[in-house]
Amino acid sequence: MKAVIKEVGPAALQKGDPFLILFEEDAAPMLRQVAVLQQFTDRTPVTLQAGQQIKIGDQEYTIAFVGPVVNENLATIGHTVLVFDDVPAEPRHNGVYLTPEQVPQIKPGMTIIYGED
C-alpha cells in the first residue's frame, strides 16, 4: 500500500507525542484537526506484521508490533496510529509500533509506503 500525505491537521503534531494519527482525506472535521490525512495511490492489500518496513518520506521504520484492528482499519477507512515508542504491556488496538522511536518530520506531499519486506 502506498499513500501521499495531503494535509496535516493543526493539532496533529504535538511536541512530545510519540505518535501520528492517520486517516484518509475524507475524515470527519473533528478528526481532521488531530490527524495526518492521506490519499492512497496504491491500495494493493497488505497485511502488516512485525519485521516489515514502513517508509515515510526518506525515513524507514521497522514494525515491532501491529494491533489487531490495524489491517482492517487501514484497508477500510485508511486509519491507523503510527507509534514511535516501546510496545507497552497493553498496546493500542489500532497502533503500529515502529523503530527507531523517532517521530519523522511530516509535510504534505510526502509518501508513505506500508509493509515493505
Residue, then its C-alpha position, 0 to 999 in steps of 0.5 A: m500500500k502506498a499513500v501521499i500525505k495531503e494535509v496535516g491537521p493543526a493539532a496533529l503534531q504535538k511536541g512530545d507525542p510519540f505518535l501520528i494519527l492517520f486517516e484518509e482525506d475524507a475524515a470527519p472535521m473533528l478528526r481532521q484537526v488531530a490527524v495526518l490525512q492521506q490519499f492512497t495511490d496504491r491500495t494493493p492489500v497488505t497485511l502488516q506484521a512485525g519485521q516489515q518496513i514502513k517508509i515515510g518520506d526518506q525515513e524507514y521504520t521497522i514494525a515491532f508490533v501491529g494491533p489487531v484492528v490495524n489491517e482492517n482499519l487501514a484497508t477500510i477507512g485508511h486509519t491507523v496510529l503510527v507509534f514511535d515508542d516501546v510496545p507497552a504491556e497493553p498496546r493500542h488496538n489500532g497502533v503500529y509500533l515502529t523503530p527507531e522511536q523517532v517521530p519523522q518530520i511530516k509535510p504534505g506531499m510526502t509518501i508513505i509506503y506500508g509493509e515493505d519486506 
